[in-house]
Amino acid sequence: MAKAFMARHNIPTAKYQTFTAANLEAGFSFLETLNPPYVLKADGLAAGKGVLILTDLAEAKNELKNMLVDAKFGAASAQVVIEEFLDGIEFSVFALTDGKNYILLPEAKDYKRIGEGDKGLNTGGMGAISPVPFVDENMMTLVRERIVNPTINGLAKENIDFKGFVFFGLINVAGNPMVIEYNVRLGDPETEVVIPRIESDILVWFELMHQQKLNEAEVKFDPQTATTVMVVSGGYPENTQKAKKLWV
């Protein structure tokens, strides 16, 4: 649904198709039209772990079967989106909207891979930083004009009465921002570096949002850098070691 929304409103994103167990063979055929690596996304919530990026076509086909037929991610992978791989660097942008106006919060970048040097399996997020060094004012202008404005306006045009946070998972592809995903929440761990940079009273923002008067809000951010790092048990994100103590 999110991909279809982007298509209707000319919001830049990767080529894609959605498949179920009923049209598994069509999924195999679509994979054959793409260049590696291959991106498979569970269409439901999978605790930040429902995305596979694979370089081998045979492995991609096997994992597609595991997701659709063998329910690798449970009900979350009853539908799977196969996407064109976008070569770039990811970052996140957040908007608080009253359905008409919006406030753009500080951008952030999270680091999903488990290992040092951004290597290993994907996780729900091992840390984050804000502001993002490679996201300058020119990039943010493109984000507002090509992505945020048409998204907020598109919601109104389709009579979707939404008030709250919109999370834009973006990727910088040769200087052009493209959408990887939407969420209607703040992201974790990005929230831990975005909220501390808000100097305005966020409770006042929420009240103005309720009144559809976010255009009247005072918006002030701290220019200092914020960062957060996660501590997890051994084996994460697969078979995590239980009952361990951080300290005694």
Protein Blocks (a to p, Z undefined) as FASTA:
>chain_A
ZZmmmmmnopacdddddddfklmmmmmmmmmmpccddddddfbdeehpacccdfbfklmm
mmmmmmmmnomnojmlmpccddddddddddddddddehlaccddddddddfbfbghiiaj
ddfbjbdcdddfklcfklmmmmmmmmmmmmmmmmmmnopacedddddddddeehiacdfb
dcdddddfklmmmmmmpmbdfklmmmmmmnopmkmpccdddfbdcdddddddehiablcc
ehiafbZZ
